[in-house]
Amino acid sequence: MNNVLFRLVGGELLQFAVFENELPQGFNETSIKTNVKFFYNGNIRVLKCVTEGLYSHKEKTFAKISNAMYFEIEEETVKKLSIDKKISVPQEILSYFASLTYGSLRGMCTLKGDEFKVPLPILPPVNFNEIIKEASIFDIAS
């Protein structure tokens, strides 16, 4: 992983919403869309990874869940990855952070679904190496 040193400094559930008037009777025709986004705060060297699951039935969204995890990048690593006041985070690291964040989202979805008595289908596994194809570049100064 290109010797990127980091530590996990936090995580949170951002949204768990079920639109009951759109809830289907069965989940046979349910589709699940997964999104991942990254944000970098150079002032504290933290890369935020946000994952989201959108549940739809016949093109109508009936549930949405999203979370974030925060990864502090070690100062020397930031210097090593930086060029012209920008940081280039390798694809492998982005995929790894996305996998960790999405894994926690899958667990949260199960727990929240049980808590609210909404039996949502479990979010499917995702290979983020197939989604994230290249490094991302972020401004160091936020």
Phi and psi in degrees as a GROMACS rama.xvg file:
@    title "Ramachandran Plot"
@    xaxis  label "Phi"
@    yaxis  label "Psi"
@TYPE xy
58.5521  25.7077  ASN-2
51.6105  44.9876  ASN-3
-85.7144  116.914  VAL-4
-95.8028  132.617  LEU-5
-154.951  169.814  PHE-6
-143.465  146.05  ARG-7
-76.539  123.18  LEU-8
-114.346  -1.89422  VAL-9
171.621  168.35  GLY-10
-162.854  154.707  GLY-11
-158.122  152.393  GLU-12
-83.2969  122.246  LEU-13
-89.9609  -39.3507  LEU-14
-155.703  138.553  GLN-15
-138.074  105.293  PHE-16
-129.18  132.143  ALA-17
-123.379  123.045  VAL-18
-94.4684  92.76  PHE-19
-58.4296  -33.3745  GLU-20
-68.9689  -12.7386  ASN-21
-106.241  -2.56746  GLU-22
-63.7152  123.418  LEU-23
-74.5886  160.64  PRO-24
-70.49  -40.5413  GLN-25
-132.53  170.72  GLY-26
-110.485  20.388  PHE-27
-60.6248  -39.1931  ASN-28
-105.886  26.9807  GLU-29
-80.3995  135.949  THR-30
-116.336  147.994  SER-31
-125.812  123.806  ILE-32
-108.045  135.654  LYS-33
-114.298  135.803  THR-34
-126.358  151.615  ASN-35
-139.106  139.2  VAL-36
-138.616  152.362  LYS-37
-126.598  145.363  PHE-38
-137.978  142.39  PHE-39
-122.941  131.752  TYR-40
-111.096  101.829  ASN-41
-68.5284  -22.9651  GLY-42
-64.6095  -31.8987  ASN-43
-120.817  6.91963  ILE-44
57.6424  40.8912  ARG-45
-113.381  127.626  VAL-46
-98.9147  122.046  LEU-47
-99.1638  128.52  LYS-48
-113.192  126.387  CYS-49
-116.482  126.792  VAL-50
-117.773  153.628  THR-51
-144.785  141.436  GLU-52
-121.266  126.611  GLY-53
-114.9  121.924  LEU-54
-98.6108  127.852  TYR-55
-130.624  151.75  SER-56
-135.33  118.157  HIS-57
51.8797  46.6018  LYS-58
68.4751  12.4086  GLU-59
-112.448  123.412  LYS-60
-71.7195  128.855  THR-61
-118.414  -8.458  PHE-62
-157.918  147.963  ALA-63
-143.457  133.354  LYS-64
-136.002  137.793  ILE-65
-146.347  153.253  SER-66
-144.362  170.159  ASN-67
-138.256  145.913  ALA-68
-129.651  146.64  MET-69
-117.413  125.336  TYR-70
-118.778  118.154  PHE-71
-85.7957  124.749  GLU-72
-91.1546  129.951  ILE-73
-60.2829  142.72  GLU-74
-56.2724  -44.2614  GLU-75
-65.5983  -34.2625  GLU-76
-66.0158  -41.4497  THR-77
-59.3804  -44.3413  VAL-78
-61.171  -41.953  LYS-79
-65.3171  -33.8813  LYS-80
-92.0495  0.184147  LEU-81
-98.394  142.402  SER-82
-145.997  127.752  ILE-83
51.7163  51.299  ASP-84
61.0722  27.136  LYS-85
-132.928  151.485  LYS-86
-114.81  133.782  ILE-87
-106.717  109.228  SER-88
-91.8251  121.763  VAL-89
-59.7773  149.537  PRO-90
-55.1349  -41.2431  GLN-91
-62.1876  -38.4838  GLU-92
-69.8323  -43.6671  ILE-93
-59.9339  -43.371  LEU-94
-64.3678  -39.8823  SER-95
-64.0835  -48.137  TYR-96
-62.1863  -40.2282  PHE-97
-63.9737  -40.1994  ALA-98
-64.5048  -43.3003  SER-99
-62.6716  -44.9037  LEU-100
-66.7395  -44.0886  THR-101
-67.6626  -35.5088  TYR-102
-60.3142  -41.9894  GLY-103
-68.8094  -33.4406  SER-104
-63.2624  -40.074  LEU-105
-60.5736  -42.178  ARG-106
-66.8283  -42.9523  GLY-107
-61.3927  -39.4007  MET-108
-61.5047  -43.3127  CYS-109
-64.4304  -46.998  THR-110
-64.1239  -46.057  LEU-111
-67.5613  -38.4502  LYS-112
-60.1026  -42.5414  GLY-113
-66.0602  -42.7327  ASP-114
-61.0976  -40.7801  GLU-115
-98.0083  8.31095  PHE-116
58.3304  38.8445  LYS-117
-117.082  103.346  VAL-118
-78.1388  73.7555  PRO-119
-71.6414  144.08  LEU-120
-60.8395  145.622  PRO-121
-66.3666  136.147  ILE-122
-58.8972  134.173  LEU-123
-72.659  156.33  PRO-124
-62.7179  149.277  PRO-125
-131.868  134.674  VAL-126
-94.4998  99.5491  ASN-127
-69.5811  -14.8428  PHE-128
-66.4424  -23.0219  ASN-129
-84.67  -16.3479  GLU-130
-100.625  -45.3518  ILE-131
-94.5157  107.992  ILE-132
-99.3685  -16.1531  LYS-133
-150.218  168.576  GLU-134
-63.3665  156.823  ALA-135
-115.059  144.808  SER-136
-112.339  130.044  ILE-137
-125.975  148.922  PHE-138
-67.4839  138.426  ASP-139
-75.0913  -40.7165  ILE-140
-85.2471  125.946  ALA-141
